């Protein structure tokens, strides 16, 4: 394989997953379901159930690649620096425009390294990344049978039981570190033991395997939506299972939902069947972090959907779904262009002599702390 072009199939998955994230956020933060009726509300629900694989997809990709890679502090700093850049950029845009009002103390707090209020995914991802050297050691010392049993056990504890029971002891909506660890392990498992080489699918042609994966995704979406609607009807009819019905109706969009987990794995495996090598796809994929950081900034998110005319008005026409898709594309493209400019600026700074001296001193200091033994 040409090493200059890295697995464009999974880079395409990053792009699709980021598009899904934006579309999901437009519906969620734009309160489309709350303000829509009939067909529009149903379509928005189906879109949420289709796109809900977005976060799990990113972690599956991380597990797939990082399970055979070493820990690098530079990756952590890239995440931190990009996050800080977009925090400052948003404040520089919105404060002069009068969209938000902050005093000097609040501004300092917002751009502080220790401010972890924003970007739940980034901070949790960094915690996961610090755990990866230890997780990888565990993986490399397990047989296939042990690995399989571990995943099945975690699926029951972290996915199935929370979906059916919930409560304080088993509550898991997937927005946390242990669900990320679970998805990381699944991604790593698929790297060591590819799904298309498994006993169930090894005799399938590529085309049949793809049809099976697409069918699994569709079935998971149908089951998820059907159970949701059934729970709405039955929770007031059957008092014995009322708590389960209430739990299921609130958990249809959880990343830990068992149907979402299975759908995410099938969705990930589907992209693994593609044979793509594209520098353009890889370049666009490299912009996805910035797209997320800009559009989902706390202050940006609070004002963006009002500005774009998504939020705050009754929705009756099904054509509004097309408008939502247009808004999603617009956000993706604009944020991608901003991230492209940021990368050019950061690359220019990175190549300066003073930057190299600072990096050399930092790397020497890290080496003395023996963190490189990761």
C-alpha positions, 0 to 999 in steps of 0.5 A: 500500500502507498503509505503516502495515502492513508486508508482513505476509506476510514478517512471518508468515515471521519468526514461522514461522521462529522457531517452526521454530528453537525446534522444531529446538532442542527436538529438537537440544538435547533429544537427541530423536533420540539417545534415540528409536527407530523411528518417533519417530526418523524423525519427528524427522529429518523435522521437522529437515529441514522446519524447517532453513530457519529461519536462511536464511529470516531472512537472505533477509528481511534481503537482500530489505529491506536491499538497498534500505535505508540502514545505521543504527547504531541497529539495531546498538545495538538488537541489542546492548541486547536481547542484554545484557538477556537475558544479565542477565535469565537470570543474575538468574533462574538464579543465585538459583535455584541452577541455575548458580553463577558468581563475580563475575568470571564474571558480569562477563565474561558480561554484558560487551559484549565477550563473544561466546561466546553467540548466534552468529547475532546476532554474525554478523548484526551483521558481515553488517549492517556489510557491507551498504552495500558489498554493496548498492553491488556489487548496484546496479552489476551487471546481471541476468546478472552477478548471476545468474552470481555467485549460481550461482558462489557456489552451487557454491563455498559449497554444492555443493562443501562438500556433496560434498567438504568438507575444510578448504578447502571446509568450510561448515556454513552457521554463518558469515558467508560463508553469510549473505552468500550468502543475503543476495545471494539475498534481494536478487536476489529483490527486484530480480528476483521469482521469479514474474516470471521466464521459468519462472514468469511465465505461471503462475497464482498458485495454480499457482506456489504448488503448484510452490513447495510441491512444490519444498520437499517434493522437497528434503526427500525428496531430503535424507532419501533421500540421507541414508539411502542414504549410511548404507547405502552408505558401508560398501559402496562404499569408493571413494565412502566419504568422500562418503557420510560427508560427505553423511550429516553435512551433511543439516542444514547451512544450506549444504546445496544442498537446504536452500538451494533449499528455503529459497528456495522457502519464502521465495518461497511467503510472497511470494505471500501478500497479508496485512496484519495489525497483530497478525502484525506485532506478534508478528513484532517479538517474535521477536528476544527469543524467540530471545535468551531461549530460546537463551541458553547457560545457559537452553538447558543447563537448559530441556529437562531442566526441560521433560522432553524430555531424558534419557530413552528415547522409544518412543511416537510421541505424544512428537512431540505433546509436543514440539510442545506444548513448542515452543508453550509456549516461544514464547508465554512468551518472546514475553510476556517480550519484550513486557514488555521492549519496554514497559520499553525504550520507557518508558526511550527516551521519557525526556528524559535518554535523548533527550539521550544519543541526541542527543549520540551521534548528533552524535558518530557524525555527526562520524565520518562513519559516516552516509555509509554 
